[in-house]
Amino acid sequence: MEQAGQGAEMAAALRAAKRALRGELRQRLRALGAAEKLRQSRLLSRKVIGHPKYQGSQRIAVFLSMPDEIQTEEIIKDIFKQGKECFIPRYKPQSNQMDMLKLSSAEDISSLTLTSWNILQPRDDDSTREEALASGGLDLIFMPGLGFDKKGNRLGRGKGYYDTYLERCMKHPSGKPYTIALAFREQICESVPVAENDVQVDEILYEDC
């Protein structure tokens, strides 16, 4: 019983530490001006386009950015310019489930619907798009997040979508894709509190890396 009590206390302390860090990071991001976000986003787009893992990947999943995230529009345009395949998240509300659905072109983004979280994604009743794990899997996933440390630990928004999806990827015949987080330098932390089931990112790209 004592061990169970200690486990519950540790879990509560971890949740509190994550909550506090999320609050701090949201404040940092709110203080970041639009011009500075655009400058860092453009710089990261160039880093991605020149990255060997990106150049060697054919099936790539990338998030459609919220205002406080690295803007991925230039990366998405380049994916199509290079003749690669692009997959984007469809989050299922009230769950930790998401799918990665195929985008047919950069212009296809304009056909997507805006969710209550202010994220563009394919409609729930859109069954025409290929899901990455229903076919050839993925070579590379670009991951969002609120904060990261240099060991590859990631602090998400608390829903667990990417951790759950990566678990599904590991069961796919093609195996786990390489993961790259895209971050403003203001999102890099000394240390991110993590649990055993939190999946580390293979690499974090930011201005000073």
Disulfide bonds with the S-S distance in Angstrom:
none
